[in-house]
Amino acid sequence: MRGLLKYSRKSDETFEALDLKAVLDNTLEMVQYKVKLSELDIRYHFGNIPKIKGNMAQLEEVFFNFFDNAYDSIVERRTTLKEDPYRGKIVISAKLKIAS
């Protein structure tokens, strides 16, 4: 619930160094009140990437919407296409791109 309260507060516009896994973990803490996470397989693939520069609240909002929309699509596939018990899978990956 603490994460949900943090999400609902008005955020400032500061950018800071953020751990992507922490952003995603915070988002999942909040989205669990709207999405049945037990019906999804969620995987992260980003190894040892450096911190990203961004705004925590804005990134959480982006990923919240991503998880929410993905879940809606999974539910739709189950109901419209009658693919029960279809299980959704979300994979989030990132890698460091070396400039050439």
C-alpha angles and dihedrals in degrees: 000000000000089000091051091053091048090051093051094054121096107257130213121240098246121134120214141166107279135186107233092215090055091051091052094044091051090048093051089050088059100037093054088080090063105026128053098236090185087071093058138068107217120188133179121206112181108109117192104348120155123252116283125230112238150106111284096212094047093048091047089053091051093050092042089057090045093054092042094051092045090052092049089053092050092050090048091052090052095048104034099037093033091231096149121184090032110152119206124225125201119190120187115191135174134172136185112259113210112215113234 
